[in-house]
């Protein structure tokens, strides 16, 4: 895949980037270099390789799913500067 000057202008417009005309030609070369590098990744044989979310094997610590003490709204609201019906009251920040 290759891009031309018109493609670079369109990408800049879609990305809402102000791109001077003097930067269009260098950007064509940069984007084509990036696309060539990405195409090289297709040459790597990944058959049988499971997808990874991390290069380090990790497992989340599991805990028992048990009901714990609830109904602590009054205790939570005890330190609130202002509250109403078990909700925190804060100043309005959006007009």
N, C-alpha and C positions, 0 to 999 in steps of 0.2 A: 504494500500500500504506500502510495506517495501522495503528498499534498502539494498544492501550488499556491501561488500568491492569493488567488481568489478564495481558496479554502482557508488560508490563514486569516484573511479579513473577516470571513464569515464566522470562524471560531472565536475571534476576538470580539465580534459583535454579540454573539450568543453569550459569551462570558462577561460581557459588559466591561471589556478592557479597552482603554484608550491606547491604541497602537499607532505610533507615528509611521508614516510611509517609509522612512529610512530603516525601520526595524522589521518590515515585512519580509524582505529577502533573507536576512539572517535567521529569522524565525522559521522560514521554510526549511532551511538546512537543519536547524535544531530539531524540529518536529520529525523530519524524515529520518534523522539519526535515531531518535527515540523509537520510531516505528520499526526500523530495521532491527534494533536491539530486541524489541518485543517479538518480532518474527523469529529471531534466533531461539527464543524460548520454546517454540513449537518443535524444534529439533530434539529436545530432551525427551528420552523415553521415560514416561511416568507410569507405565502400565504396572499394575499391582502395588502401586504406592498409595497408601491411604491418605486422604486429605488431613492436613494438620491445622490446628488452631494455635499451636505453640511448638517450638523446637524442643522444649523440655516436657517430658511426660509428667502430667499433673492430674491429680484426682481431687475433687472437692471433698472436704470432710463432711460426712453424713451425720445427721443427728436424728434421734427418734422424733417422729411427728406426734407430739403430745400437746394436749391443751394445758396452757399455763395460766397462771393467775391473771384474770382480766378485770374489767370494771374498775379501772384506776383513774378515771377521768378527773375526779376531785383531787387526787394526789398530784396529777400532772398540772392541773390549773392552779395549784397552790402557789407556785412561783411565777405565774404569769402576771405581767404588769396590768393587763386588762383582759377581761374575758366576758363572754356572754353565751349562755346555754352550752357550756363545755367547748367553746370555740375561742381561739385566740383572736383578739381585736387588735388590728394594726392600722396605722395611718394610711389613708388612701394615697397611692403613688401614681395612679393613672387618671388623667382627667377625662 
